[in-house]
């Protein structure tokens, strides 16, 4: 094998010189957002938002630049003396124009909480020292800023704030959250996404953005989405700080479950998180009520475990049987099998009659892959050393964990992934459709996928042709720096069409889970291929790795595990 096959950081995409961003790039990006939002969602915009768009359109360039700069910064209040942008020739003139258009307001006496937030600690002490001294309570430089703010708020009670030394600007209408949601289809992405495209780092597939395929179709959907996003952010912060009781106080803020599918999934995620917190404080009634309304794992698992905790074997059996009959994810299927084995043991000591399906799933799945041991001197990543050892045996080896089968998936279904499905594509910078990792992806494209499998079986579809046509274009499933043409050729020459289809079908069942856990090495010799998972000292197989190894061997794709031992092994060795 050629040594360069082991180089995993080589970028196979078309080499393009890195571009330098024009100084007004962010305005062009914002204008593209405005253009798509105005054309695709004009009927969902409020009168205030429409008037804002009209006012923005009429602004001079400097005022437009300043507007986007302000919208891109955190918060709605800004100090004039902190605004410095070389590309804006006259900031004060731009400010005056924005005031005249009622797009911002300017004052030197903002609300006290705004004022103290805009100042540094030394500025707070200097600005409010006279009030503090008058109250015979000097502000201490050694105090924390939060403590100083609390003290200043008390001192200012019933008094006017001393005018600040700089003008303070306030955005009259923060339209950006709505515009970004309508453009990106989520509340996570922001204007920084454009930079990657502008710099030539990513090239994106062309997608149709038709009015009929838009995600949102009512203003209520937009408002509800923003509410759920705020709840999710608040809950995330509380979870980070492990404030379980505080998170449960949000139960009253959780609206009823929406009927609209994209939003109901957001509700399910929130409900699952709140239900787990309720479990942690032993409020099993609240937990069960929330889990029972959720359609996302681990809701049914938790309901089964709650029933077991309450000695309700019949209730636990019902939830376990439901998971076994129609598992939503690979993890849920495996958990259901483990719970089935557990409940059969419990039931053997009682008179409870178990559904036949539970008894059928008591056997521990057999290991269908071989394990081997090897001792090697390891002076770099263990996977690389193992790859070199296989190379010495005449194998062509690719060290590209997860990339092989994911590339097969992405290349085989390329145009289906980027097909114009309702609500799937919001903007030109998507790596995959919005529903890529939900059950809806396969359901919404079932006929297209079945037709593609038939094309492949009849020899009318070529992975290599798609590779050549699409190389370098961003796709969530194809890592171009890991997948060279020789790898695709090796796949096509050693996999049967049936094997390719079965692997793709398995990924389709649970794309989020099944895109991971693939063996580390893929290798070919004399038109035979094999996968090998490499485990260094102390490393163990994970559940999703075992599932893939078993599956591949069931498809007659040889797959095994190599455990490597070495006294010279150094953990986390750099490549």
GIWO-V635418 format. One record per residue. N is the residue number from 1. RES is the residue in three letters. SS is DSSP state (h for helix, s for strand, l for the rest). OMEGA is omega as a letter, one per 30 degrees, with the letter a starting at -180 (999 if undefined). Layout:
BEGIN
n=N res=RES ss=SS omega=OMEGA
n=N res=RES ss=SS omega=OMEGA
END
This chain:
BEGIN
n=1 res=UNK ss=l omega=l
n=2 res=UNK ss=l omega=a
n=3 res=UNK ss=h omega=a
n=4 res=UNK ss=h omega=l
n=5 res=UNK ss=h omega=a
n=6 res=UNK ss=h omega=a
n=7 res=UNK ss=l omega=a
n=8 res=UNK ss=l omega=a
n=9 res=UNK ss=l omega=l
n=10 res=UNK ss=l omega=l
n=11 res=UNK ss=l omega=a
n=12 res=UNK ss=l omega=a
n=13 res=UNK ss=l omega=a
n=14 res=UNK ss=l omega=a
n=15 res=UNK ss=l omega=l
n=16 res=UNK ss=l omega=l
n=17 res=UNK ss=l omega=l
n=18 res=UNK ss=l omega=a
n=19 res=UNK ss=l omega=l
n=20 res=UNK ss=l omega=a
n=21 res=UNK ss=l omega=l
n=22 res=UNK ss=l omega=a
n=23 res=UNK ss=l omega=l
n=24 res=UNK ss=l omega=a
n=25 res=UNK ss=h omega=a
n=26 res=UNK ss=h omega=l
n=27 res=UNK ss=h omega=l
n=28 res=UNK ss=h omega=l
n=29 res=UNK ss=h omega=l
n=30 res=UNK ss=h omega=l
n=31 res=UNK ss=h omega=l
n=32 res=UNK ss=h omega=l
n=33 res=UNK ss=h omega=a
n=34 res=UNK ss=h omega=a
n=35 res=UNK ss=h omega=a
n=36 res=UNK ss=h omega=l
n=37 res=UNK ss=h omega=a
n=38 res=UNK ss=h omega=a
n=39 res=UNK ss=h omega=a
n=40 res=UNK ss=h omega=a
n=41 res=UNK ss=h omega=a
n=42 res=UNK ss=h omega=a
n=43 res=UNK ss=h omega=a
n=44 res=UNK ss=h omega=a
n=45 res=UNK ss=l omega=l
n=46 res=UNK ss=l omega=l
n=47 res=UNK ss=h omega=l
n=48 res=UNK ss=h omega=a
n=49 res=UNK ss=h omega=l
n=50 res=UNK ss=h omega=l
n=51 res=UNK ss=h omega=l
n=52 res=UNK ss=h omega=l
n=53 res=UNK ss=h omega=l
n=54 res=UNK ss=h omega=l
n=55 res=UNK ss=h omega=l
n=56 res=UNK ss=h omega=a
n=57 res=UNK ss=h omega=a
n=58 res=UNK ss=h omega=a
n=59 res=UNK ss=l omega=l
n=60 res=UNK ss=l omega=a
n=61 res=UNK ss=h omega=a
n=62 res=UNK ss=h omega=a
n=63 res=UNK ss=h omega=l
n=64 res=UNK ss=h omega=l
n=65 res=UNK ss=h omega=a
n=66 res=UNK ss=h omega=l
n=67 res=UNK ss=h omega=a
n=68 res=UNK ss=h omega=l
n=69 res=UNK ss=h omega=a
n=70 res=UNK ss=h omega=l
n=71 res=UNK ss=h omega=a
n=72 res=UNK ss=h omega=a
n=73 res=UNK ss=l omega=a
n=74 res=UNK ss=l omega=l
n=75 res=UNK ss=l omega=a
n=76 res=UNK ss=l omega=a
n=77 res=UNK ss=s omega=a
n=78 res=UNK ss=s omega=l
n=79 res=UNK ss=s omega=a
n=80 res=UNK ss=h omega=a
n=81 res=UNK ss=h omega=l
n=82 res=UNK ss=h omega=a
n=83 res=UNK ss=l omega=l
n=84 res=UNK ss=l omega=l
n=85 res=UNK ss=l omega=a
n=86 res=UNK ss=l omega=a
n=87 res=UNK ss=l omega=l
n=88 res=UNK ss=l omega=a
n=89 res=UNK ss=l omega=a
n=90 res=UNK ss=l omega=a
n=91 res=UNK ss=h omega=a
n=92 res=UNK ss=h omega=l
n=93 res=UNK ss=h omega=l
n=94 res=UNK ss=h omega=l
n=95 res=UNK ss=h omega=a
n=96 res=UNK ss=h omega=l
n=97 res=UNK ss=h omega=l
n=98 res=UNK ss=h omega=l
n=99 res=UNK ss=h omega=a
n=100 res=UNK ss=h omega=l
n=101 res=UNK ss=l omega=a
n=102 res=UNK ss=l omega=l
n=103 res=UNK ss=l omega=l
n=104 res=UNK ss=s omega=l
n=105 res=UNK ss=s omega=a
n=106 res=UNK ss=s omega=l
n=107 res=UNK ss=s omega=l
n=108 res=UNK ss=l omega=l
n=109 res=UNK ss=l omega=l
n=110 res=UNK ss=l omega=l
n=111 res=UNK ss=l omega=a
n=112 res=UNK ss=h omega=a
n=113 res=UNK ss=h omega=l
n=114 res=UNK ss=h omega=a
n=115 res=UNK ss=h omega=a
n=116 res=UNK ss=h omega=l
n=117 res=UNK ss=h omega=a
n=118 res=UNK ss=h omega=a
n=119 res=UNK ss=l omega=l
n=120 res=UNK ss=l omega=a
n=121 res=UNK ss=h omega=l
n=122 res=UNK ss=h omega=l
n=123 res=UNK ss=h omega=l
n=124 res=UNK ss=h omega=a
n=125 res=UNK ss=h omega=a
n=126 res=UNK ss=h omega=a
n=127 res=UNK ss=h omega=a
n=128 res=UNK ss=h omega=a
n=129 res=UNK ss=h omega=a
n=130 res=UNK ss=h omega=l
n=131 res=UNK ss=h omega=a
n=132 res=UNK ss=h omega=a
n=133 res=UNK ss=h omega=l
n=134 res=UNK ss=h omega=l
n=135 res=UNK ss=l omega=l
n=136 res=UNK ss=l omega=a
n=137 res=UNK ss=l omega=a
n=138 res=UNK ss=l omega=l
n=139 res=UNK ss=l omega=a
n=140 res=UNK ss=l omega=l
n=141 res=UNK ss=l omega=a
n=142 res=UNK ss=l omega=a
n=143 res=UNK ss=l omega=l
n=144 res=UNK ss=l omega=a
n=145 res=UNK ss=h omega=a
n=146 res=UNK ss=h omega=l
n=147 res=UNK ss=h omega=l
n=148 res=UNK ss=h omega=a
n=149 res=UNK ss=h omega=l
n=150 res=UNK ss=h omega=a
n=151 res=UNK ss=h omega=a
n=152 res=UNK ss=h omega=l
n=153 res=UNK ss=h omega=l
n=154 res=UNK ss=h omega=a
n=155 res=UNK ss=h omega=a
n=156 res=UNK ss=l omega=a
n=157 res=UNK ss=l omega=l
n=158 res=UNK ss=l omega=a
n=159 res=UNK ss=l omega=l
n=160 res=UNK ss=l omega=l
n=161 res=UNK ss=l omega=l
n=162 res=UNK ss=l omega=a
n=163 res=UNK ss=l omega=l
n=164 res=UNK ss=l omega=a
n=165 res=UNK ss=l omega=l
n=166 res=UNK ss=l omega=l
n=167 res=UNK ss=l omega=l
n=168 res=UNK ss=s omega=a
n=169 res=UNK ss=s omega=l
n=170 res=UNK ss=s omega=l
n=171 res=UNK ss=s omega=a
n=172 res=UNK ss=l omega=a
n=173 res=UNK ss=l omega=l
n=174 res=UNK ss=l omega=a
n=175 res=UNK ss=l omega=a
n=176 res=UNK ss=h omega=a
n=177 res=UNK ss=h omega=l
n=178 res=UNK ss=h omega=a
n=179 res=UNK ss=h omega=a
n=180 res=UNK ss=h omega=l
n=181 res=UNK ss=h omega=l
n=182 res=UNK ss=h omega=a
n=183 res=UNK ss=h omega=a
n=184 res=UNK ss=h omega=a
n=185 res=UNK ss=l omega=l
n=186 res=UNK ss=l omega=a
n=187 res=UNK ss=l omega=a
n=188 res=UNK ss=l omega=a
n=189 res=UNK ss=l omega=a
n=190 res=UNK ss=l omega=a
n=191 res=UNK ss=l omega=a
n=192 res=UNK ss=h omega=l
n=193 res=UNK ss=h omega=a
n=194 res=UNK ss=h omega=a
n=195 res=UNK ss=h omega=a
n=196 res=UNK ss=h omega=l
n=197 res=UNK ss=h omega=a
n=198 res=UNK ss=h omega=a
n=199 res=UNK ss=l omega=a
n=200 res=UNK ss=l omega=l
n=201 res=UNK ss=l omega=l
n=202 res=UNK ss=l omega=l
n=203 res=UNK ss=s omega=a
n=204 res=UNK ss=s omega=l
n=205 res=UNK ss=l omega=l
n=206 res=UNK ss=l omega=l
n=207 res=UNK ss=l omega=l
n=208 res=UNK ss=l omega=l
n=209 res=UNK ss=l omega=a
n=210 res=UNK ss=l omega=l
n=211 res=UNK ss=h omega=a
n=212 res=UNK ss=h omega=a
n=213 res=UNK ss=h omega=a
n=214 res=UNK ss=l omega=a
n=215 res=UNK ss=l omega=a
n=216 res=UNK ss=l omega=l
n=217 res=UNK ss=l omega=l
n=218 res=UNK ss=l omega=l
n=219 res=UNK ss=h omega=l
n=220 res=UNK ss=h omega=l
n=221 res=UNK ss=h omega=l
n=222 res=UNK ss=h omega=a
n=223 res=UNK ss=h omega=l
n=224 res=UNK ss=h omega=l
n=225 res=UNK ss=h omega=l
n=226 res=UNK ss=h omega=l
n=227 res=UNK ss=h omega=l
n=228 res=UNK ss=h omega=l
n=229 res=UNK ss=h omega=l
n=230 res=UNK ss=h omega=l
n=231 res=UNK ss=h omega=a
n=232 res=UNK ss=h omega=l
n=233 res=UNK ss=h omega=a
n=234 res=UNK ss=h omega=a
n=235 res=UNK ss=h omega=l
n=236 res=UNK ss=h omega=l
n=237 res=UNK ss=h omega=l
n=238 res=UNK ss=h omega=l
n=239 res=UNK ss=h omega=l
n=240 res=UNK ss=h omega=a
n=241 res=UNK ss=l omega=l
n=242 res=UNK ss=l omega=l
n=243 res=UNK ss=l omega=a
n=244 res=UNK ss=h omega=a
n=245 res=UNK ss=h omega=l
n=246 res=UNK ss=h omega=l
n=247 res=UNK ss=h omega=l
n=248 res=UNK ss=h omega=l
n=249 res=UNK ss=h omega=l
n=250 res=UNK ss=h omega=a
n=251 res=UNK ss=h omega=a
n=252 res=UNK ss=h omega=a
n=253 res=UNK ss=h omega=a
n=254 res=UNK ss=l omega=a
n=255 res=UNK ss=l omega=l
n=256 res=UNK ss=l omega=a
n=257 res=UNK ss=l omega=a
n=258 res=UNK ss=l omega=l
n=259 res=UNK ss=l omega=a
n=260 res=UNK ss=l omega=a
n=261 res=UNK ss=h omega=a
n=262 res=UNK ss=h omega=a
n=263 res=UNK ss=h omega=l
n=264 res=UNK ss=h omega=l
n=265 res=UNK ss=h omega=l
n=266 res=UNK ss=h omega=l
n=267 res=UNK ss=h omega=a
n=268 res=UNK ss=h omega=a
n=269 res=UNK ss=h omega=l
n=270 res=UNK ss=h omega=a
n=271 res=UNK ss=h omega=l
n=272 res=UNK ss=h omega=a
n=273 res=UNK ss=h omega=l
n=274 res=UNK ss=h omega=l
n=275 res=UNK ss=h omega=l
n=276 res=UNK ss=h omega=l
n=277 res=UNK ss=h omega=l
n=278 res=UNK ss=h omega=l
n=279 res=UNK ss=h omega=a
n=280 res=UNK ss=h omega=l
n=281 res=UNK ss=l omega=l
n=282 res=UNK ss=l omega=l
n=283 res=UNK ss=l omega=a
n=284 res=UNK ss=h omega=l
n=285 res=UNK ss=h omega=l
n=286 res=UNK ss=h omega=a
n=287 res=UNK ss=h omega=a
n=288 res=UNK ss=h omega=l
n=289 res=UNK ss=h omega=a
n=290 res=UNK ss=h omega=a
n=291 res=UNK ss=h omega=a
n=292 res=UNK ss=h omega=l
n=293 res=UNK ss=h omega=a
n=294 res=UNK ss=l omega=l
n=295 res=UNK ss=l omega=a
n=296 res=UNK ss=l omega=l
n=297 res=UNK ss=l omega=g
n=298 res=UNK ss=l omega=a
n=299 res=UNK ss=h omega=a
n=300 res=UNK ss=h omega=l
n=301 res=UNK ss=h omega=a
n=302 res=UNK ss=h omega=l
n=303 res=UNK ss=h omega=l
n=304 res=UNK ss=h omega=a
n=305 res=UNK ss=h omega=l
n=306 res=UNK ss=h omega=l
n=307 res=UNK ss=h omega=l
n=308 res=UNK ss=h omega=l
n=309 res=UNK ss=h omega=l
n=310 res=UNK ss=l omega=l
n=311 res=UNK ss=l omega=l
n=312 res=UNK ss=l omega=a
n=313 res=UNK ss=h omega=l
n=314 res=UNK ss=h omega=l
n=315 res=UNK ss=h omega=l
n=316 res=UNK ss=h omega=l
n=317 res=UNK ss=h omega=a
n=318 res=UNK ss=h omega=a
n=319 res=UNK ss=h omega=l
n=320 res=UNK ss=h omega=l
n=321 res=UNK ss=h omega=l
n=322 res=UNK ss=h omega=l
n=323 res=UNK ss=h omega=a
n=324 res=UNK ss=h omega=a
n=325 res=UNK ss=h omega=a
n=326 res=UNK ss=l omega=l
n=327 res=UNK ss=l omega=a
n=328 res=UNK ss=l omega=a
n=329 res=UNK ss=l omega=l
n=330 res=UNK ss=h omega=a
n=331 res=UNK ss=h omega=a
n=332 res=UNK ss=h omega=l
n=333 res=UNK ss=h omega=a
n=334 res=UNK ss=h omega=l
n=335 res=UNK ss=h omega=l
n=336 res=UNK ss=h omega=l
n=337 res=UNK ss=h omega=l
n=338 res=UNK ss=h omega=l
n=339 res=UNK ss=h omega=l
n=340 res=UNK ss=h omega=l
n=341 res=UNK ss=h omega=a
n=342 res=UNK ss=h omega=a
n=343 res=UNK ss=h omega=l
n=344 res=UNK ss=h omega=l
n=345 res=UNK ss=h omega=l
n=346 res=UNK ss=h omega=a
n=347 res=UNK ss=h omega=a
n=348 res=UNK ss=l omega=l
n=349 res=UNK ss=l omega=a
n=350 res=UNK ss=l omega=l
n=351 res=UNK ss=l omega=a
n=352 res=UNK ss=l omega=l
n=353 res=UNK ss=l omega=a
n=354 res=UNK ss=l omega=l
n=355 res=UNK ss=l omega=a
n=356 res=UNK ss=h omega=a
n=357 res=UNK ss=h omega=l
n=358 res=UNK ss=h omega=l
n=359 res=UNK ss=h omega=a
n=360 res=UNK ss=h omega=a
n=361 res=UNK ss=l omega=a
n=362 res=UNK ss=l omega=a
n=363 res=UNK ss=l omega=l
n=364 res=UNK ss=l omega=a
n=365 res=UNK ss=l omega=a
n=366 res=UNK ss=l omega=l
n=367 res=UNK ss=l omega=a
n=368 res=UNK ss=l omega=l
n=369 res=UNK ss=l omega=a
n=370 res=UNK ss=s omega=l
n=371 res=UNK ss=s omega=a
n=372 res=UNK ss=s omega=l
n=373 res=UNK ss=s omega=l
n=374 res=UNK ss=s omega=l
n=375 res=UNK ss=s omega=a
n=376 res=UNK ss=l omega=l
n=377 res=UNK ss=l omega=a
n=378 res=UNK ss=l omega=l
n=379 res=UNK ss=l omega=l
n=380 res=UNK ss=l omega=a
n=381 res=UNK ss=l omega=a
n=382 res=UNK ss=h omega=l
n=383 res=UNK ss=h omega=a
n=384 res=UNK ss=h omega=l
n=385 res=UNK ss=h omega=l
n=386 res=UNK ss=h omega=l
n=387 res=UNK ss=h omega=l
n=388 res=UNK ss=h omega=l
n=389 res=UNK ss=h omega=l
n=390 res=UNK ss=h omega=l
n=391 res=UNK ss=h omega=l
n=392 res=UNK ss=h omega=l
n=393 res=UNK ss=l omega=l
n=394 res=UNK ss=l omega=l
n=395 res=UNK ss=l omega=l
n=396 res=UNK ss=s omega=a
n=397 res=UNK ss=s omega=l
n=398 res=UNK ss=s omega=l
n=399 res=UNK ss=s omega=a
n=400 res=UNK ss=l omega=a
n=401 res=UNK ss=l omega=l
n=402 res=UNK ss=l omega=a
n=403 res=UNK ss=h omega=a
n=404 res=UNK ss=h omega=a
n=405 res=UNK ss=h omega=l
n=406 res=UNK ss=h omega=l
n=407 res=UNK ss=h omega=l
n=408 res=UNK ss=h omega=l
n=409 res=UNK ss=h omega=a
n=410 res=UNK ss=h omega=a
n=411 res=UNK ss=h omega=a
n=412 res=UNK ss=h omega=a
n=413 res=UNK ss=l omega=a
n=414 res=UNK ss=h omega=a
n=415 res=UNK ss=h omega=l
n=416 res=UNK ss=h omega=l
n=417 res=UNK ss=h omega=a
n=418 res=UNK ss=l omega=l
n=419 res=UNK ss=l omega=a
n=420 res=UNK ss=l omega=l
n=421 res=UNK ss=l omega=a
n=422 res=UNK ss=l omega=l
n=423 res=UNK ss=l omega=a
n=424 res=UNK ss=l omega=a
n=425 res=UNK ss=l omega=a
n=426 res=UNK ss=l omega=a
n=427 res=UNK ss=l omega=a
n=428 res=UNK ss=l omega=a
n=429 res=UNK ss=l omega=a
n=430 res=UNK ss=l omega=l
n=431 res=UNK ss=l omega=a
n=432 res=UNK ss=l omega=l
n=433 res=UNK ss=l omega=a
n=434 res=UNK ss=l omega=a
n=435 res=UNK ss=l omega=a
n=436 res=UNK ss=l omega=a
n=437 res=UNK ss=l omega=l
n=438 res=UNK ss=l omega=l
n=439 res=UNK ss=l omega=a
n=440 res=UNK ss=h omega=a
n=441 res=UNK ss=h omega=a
n=442 res=UNK ss=h omega=a
n=443 res=UNK ss=h omega=a
n=444 res=UNK ss=h omega=a
n=445 res=UNK ss=l omega=a
n=446 res=UNK ss=h omega=a
n=447 res=UNK ss=h omega=l
n=448 res=UNK ss=h omega=a
n=449 res=UNK ss=h omega=l
n=450 res=UNK ss=h omega=l
n=451 res=UNK ss=h omega=l
n=452 res=UNK ss=h omega=l
n=453 res=UNK ss=h omega=l
n=454 res=UNK ss=h omega=l
n=455 res=UNK ss=h omega=a
n=456 res=UNK ss=h omega=a
n=457 res=UNK ss=h omega=a
n=458 res=UNK ss=l omega=l
n=459 res=UNK ss=l omega=a
n=460 res=UNK ss=l omega=a
n=461 res=UNK ss=l omega=a
n=462 res=UNK ss=l omega=l
n=463 res=UNK ss=h omega=a
n=464 res=UNK ss=h omega=l
n=465 res=UNK ss=h omega=l
n=466 res=UNK ss=h omega=l
n=467 res=UNK ss=h omega=a
n=468 res=UNK ss=h omega=a
n=469 res=UNK ss=h omega=a
n=470 res=UNK ss=h omega=a
n=471 res=UNK ss=l omega=l
n=472 res=UNK ss=l omega=l
n=473 res=UNK ss=s omega=a
n=474 res=UNK ss=s omega=l
n=475 res=UNK ss=l omega=a
n=476 res=UNK ss=l omega=a
n=477 res=UNK ss=l omega=a
n=478 res=UNK ss=l omega=l
n=479 res=UNK ss=l omega=a
n=480 res=UNK ss=l omega=a
n=481 res=UNK ss=l omega=l
n=482 res=UNK ss=l omega=a
n=483 res=UNK ss=l omega=l
n=484 res=UNK ss=l omega=a
n=485 res=UNK ss=h omega=a
n=486 res=UNK ss=h omega=l
n=487 res=UNK ss=h omega=l
n=488 res=UNK ss=h omega=l
n=489 res=UNK ss=h omega=l
n=490 res=UNK ss=h omega=l
n=491 res=UNK ss=h omega=a
n=492 res=UNK ss=h omega=a
n=493 res=UNK ss=h omega=a
n=494 res=UNK ss=h omega=l
n=495 res=UNK ss=l omega=l
n=496 res=UNK ss=l omega=l
n=497 res=UNK ss=h omega=l
n=498 res=UNK ss=h omega=l
n=499 res=UNK ss=h omega=l
n=500 res=UNK ss=h omega=a
n=501 res=UNK ss=h omega=a
n=502 res=UNK ss=h omega=l
n=503 res=UNK ss=h omega=l
n=504 res=UNK ss=h omega=l
n=505 res=UNK ss=h omega=l
n=506 res=UNK ss=h omega=l
n=507 res=UNK ss=h omega=a
n=508 res=UNK ss=h omega=a
n=509 res=UNK ss=h omega=a
n=510 res=UNK ss=l omega=a
n=511 res=UNK ss=h omega=a
n=512 res=UNK ss=h omega=a
n=513 res=UNK ss=h omega=a
n=514 res=UNK ss=h omega=l
n=515 res=UNK ss=l omega=a
n=516 res=UNK ss=l omega=l
n=517 res=UNK ss=l omega=a
n=518 res=UNK ss=l omega=a
n=519 res=UNK ss=l omega=a
n=520 res=UNK ss=l omega=a
n=521 res=UNK ss=s omega=l
n=522 res=UNK ss=s omega=a
n=523 res=UNK ss=s omega=a
n=524 res=UNK ss=s omega=l
n=525 res=UNK ss=s omega=l
n=526 res=UNK ss=l omega=l
n=527 res=UNK ss=l omega=l
n=528 res=UNK ss=s omega=a
n=529 res=UNK ss=s omega=l
n=530 res=UNK ss=s omega=l
n=531 res=UNK ss=s omega=l
n=532 res=UNK ss=s omega=l
n=533 res=UNK ss=s omega=a
n=534 res=UNK ss=s omega=l
n=535 res=UNK ss=s omega=l
n=536 res=UNK ss=l omega=a
n=537 res=UNK ss=l omega=l
n=538 res=UNK ss=l omega=a
n=539 res=UNK ss=l omega=a
n=540 res=UNK ss=l omega=l
n=541 res=UNK ss=l omega=l
n=542 res=UNK ss=l omega=a
n=543 res=UNK ss=h omega=a
n=544 res=UNK ss=h omega=l
n=545 res=UNK ss=h omega=l
n=546 res=UNK ss=h omega=a
n=547 res=UNK ss=h omega=a
n=548 res=UNK ss=h omega=l
n=549 res=UNK ss=h omega=l
n=550 res=UNK ss=h omega=a
n=551 res=UNK ss=h omega=a
n=552 res=UNK ss=h omega=l
n=553 res=UNK ss=h omega=l
n=554 res=UNK ss=h omega=l
n=555 res=UNK ss=l omega=a
n=556 res=UNK ss=l omega=l
n=557 res=UNK ss=l omega=a
n=558 res=UNK ss=l omega=a
n=559 res=UNK ss=s omega=a
n=560 res=UNK ss=s omega=l
n=561 res=UNK ss=s omega=l
n=562 res=UNK ss=s omega=l
n=563 res=UNK ss=s omega=a
n=564 res=UNK ss=s omega=l
n=565 res=UNK ss=s omega=l
n=566 res=UNK ss=l omega=l
n=567 res=UNK ss=l omega=a
n=568 res=UNK ss=l omega=a
n=569 res=UNK ss=l omega=l
n=570 res=UNK ss=l omega=a
n=571 res=UNK ss=l omega=l
n=572 res=UNK ss=l omega=l
n=573 res=UNK ss=l omega=a
n=574 res=UNK ss=l omega=l
n=575 res=UNK ss=l omega=999
END
